[in-house]
Amino acid sequence: MAYPQFKCCIIIGAGPAGMTAALYLSRFHRKVTVVDAGNSRARWIPQSHNCPGFPAGLSGDELLARLHTQAAQYGTQVTRARASQLERVDGGFRVTDSGGEQYHARTVLLATGIEDVLPPQPWVEKAVGCGALRLCAICDGFEASDGDLAVYGPLHSAIEHAKFMRTYSAAVTLVQSDDEPVDAQLRQRADELGIVLMKKPVDLLFDGERCGFIGSSGKRYDFDTVYPVLGSRSQANLAIELGARVDEGNELVVDAHQMTSICGLYAIGDVVSALNQISVAVGHAAVAATAIHNVLPRNLRG
Ligand SMILES: Cc1cc2nc3c(=O)[nH]c(=O)nc-3n(C[C@H](O)[C@H](O)[C@H](O)COP(=O)(O)OP(=O)(O)OC[C@H]3O[C@@H](n4cnc5c(N)ncnc54)[C@H](O)[C@@H]3O)c2cc1C
């Protein structure tokens, strides 16, 4: 039995994925609840140049503001809270937030994204803001073209990222964040790709414009752009606790309609096992919102 106070859908997360889904569902005349902790990855974007339809680029804050304004026009309201529990109940789902508030709906759409693992330095946000540090090569590798670039991460995963960066520059250095020894095979690979290898530095610095590393000899090495590739933390816990299937990186596995392995629980955007991009998040949202609308009883207009 579905309770009368049940909404059609609870959307958890109000980044580009969640807000696009809210827009679609509201325009299908569906009542949704959006719960958001307010820490979208998009807030870190100083200026995006690969967001279709914005030839002059736009900041992540501006994109989020536009998405919120657009969804609000159709009645979407966002509750600022962290969802701390997701349960199956008769007729749908119950979400409890960290303040103890409870929400009920027939379906749940998880759009909680991921969290980047960042270097621990206090200036990281400033360095990302001016492009000295960049976190997404697919997003902004073009802007770093022909610069002196560093990829900073564990040897064996960073070599792949460094290879990717060679599309953009002939000057790419892999700076190890670990003490893994470089074997002959990896050295040969780096040589063939024209990638310089640098052992784990003693420090990472930012002078207000550029980042640099202090090597073990005390010498300083500056770069036009540093890409830390230190991994990310999944934000799929609510679904995992319900038993939803994930890949080896704890990202949710979904079907062609963005439904997880739990009937009625959908997932979109970075939290899903897919390319972490705004265009992908927005595409997921359109697919999931339309699937949810079609799976619910028809809301015939009187
Ligand atoms: C520096 C940087 C630059 C980037 N540049 C680009 C670019 O140029 N082009 C591009 O396509 N992509 C870019 N990206 C990637 C882009 O930001 C992400 O792909 C996009 O934000 C994913 O959207 P999302 O809605 O899935 O997740 P997010 O935008 O991360 O939103 C998730 C939301 O869910 C909330 N949340 C999480 N857990 C809970 C919970 N339990 N309860 C309630 N709310 C919760 C979070 O607080 C957040 O508000 C960039 C990312 C970074 C970090």
The ligand as a Gaussian input file, in Angstrom:
#p B3LYP/6-31G(d) Opt

LIG

0 1
 C       37.705000      21.186000     -10.719000
 C       36.658000      20.489000     -11.536000
 C       36.437000      20.897000     -12.834000
 C       35.480000      20.243000     -13.611000
 N       35.249000      20.724000     -14.881000
 C       34.300000      20.138000     -15.639000
 C       34.045000      20.618000     -16.957000
 O       34.627000      21.598000     -17.425000
 N       33.144000      19.934000     -17.706000
 C       32.463000      18.829000     -17.235000
 O       31.659000      18.253000     -17.955000
 N       32.671000      18.394000     -15.973000
 C       33.556000      19.013000     -15.162000
 N       33.792000      18.541000     -13.894000
 C       33.013000      17.365000     -13.417000
 C       31.619000      17.804000     -12.962000
 O       31.725000      18.766000     -11.939000
 C       30.844000      16.584000     -12.468000
 O       30.829000      15.585000     -13.483000
 C       29.403000      16.971000     -12.129000
 O       29.375000      17.948000     -11.099000
 C       28.630000      15.712000     -11.678000
 O       27.329000      16.072000     -11.300000
 P       26.510000      15.219000     -10.209000
 O       25.214000      15.947000     -10.100000
 O       26.544000      13.797000     -10.553000
 O       27.350000      15.346000      -8.862000
 P       27.706000      16.649000      -8.007000
 O       27.726000      17.853000      -8.874000
 O       28.934000      16.341000      -7.240000
 O       26.471000      16.797000      -7.008000
 C       26.222000      15.847000      -6.002000
 C       25.397000      16.529000      -4.910000
 O       24.916000      15.530000      -4.004000
 C       25.089000      15.996000      -2.675000
 N       25.129000      14.856000      -1.755000
 C       26.051000      13.871000      -1.641000
 N       25.691000      12.995000      -0.689000
 C       24.514000      13.451000      -0.183000
 C       23.626000      12.976000       0.836000
 N       23.872000      11.862000       1.505000
 N       22.511000      13.698000       1.108000
 C       22.228000      14.838000       0.407000
 N       23.029000      15.312000      -0.573000
 C       24.148000      14.630000      -0.868000
 C       26.407000      16.765000      -2.733000
 O       26.552000      17.636000      -1.610000
 C       26.230000      17.510000      -4.069000
 O       25.550000      18.728000      -3.892000
 C       34.737000      19.150000     -13.086000
 C       34.961000      18.734000     -11.765000
 C       35.915000      19.390000     -10.997000
 C       36.130000      18.940000      -9.566000

